[in-house]
Amino acid sequence: MSDKCFCHISVVDNYLPKAHGFDRFLQPRILALLMRGDLHGYMIIQQLEGGRVSTGEKIDNAGVYRALKKLEEQGCIYSKWITHEAGAAKKIYRISAAGREYLSAWLAALESYKNMLETIVGDIKAEMTAAEGSREE
């Protein structure tokens, strides 16, 4: 049996998380930001790009606004237009009680997912270490 690997990195790369793969996590990230206070869309985008969970790539602005629209349709957030300040009108978003519950559910799911991934990573590392040890013998 040959040790030659027929897996190509490009094939593996297709399964690794990319910045755009984190779009599904926009909703809880937005809700977490709104827990601190009301924000308008552009400020949400800025905070996502500069936040601790930033992937270092530019946030998809349209994706953020789609997530905001969906969250509002689900009753997780609500908005109002601010027109009395200088400059252009701004749509300000606020988290609702339902949004807090939804964020709590996300947190529980992410914690569970994190624990599962830590177990998988630990198992893989252990198997790789054991395999390398058996090759040296």
Buried (B, 14 or more C-beta within 10 A) or exposed (E): EEEEEEEEEEEEEEEEEEEEEBBEBBBBBBBBBBEEEBBBBEBBBEBBBEEEEBBEEEBBBEBBBEBBEBBBEEEBBBBEEBEEEEEEEBBBBEBBEBBBEBBEEBEEEEEEEEEEEEEEEEEEEEEEEEEEEEEEE
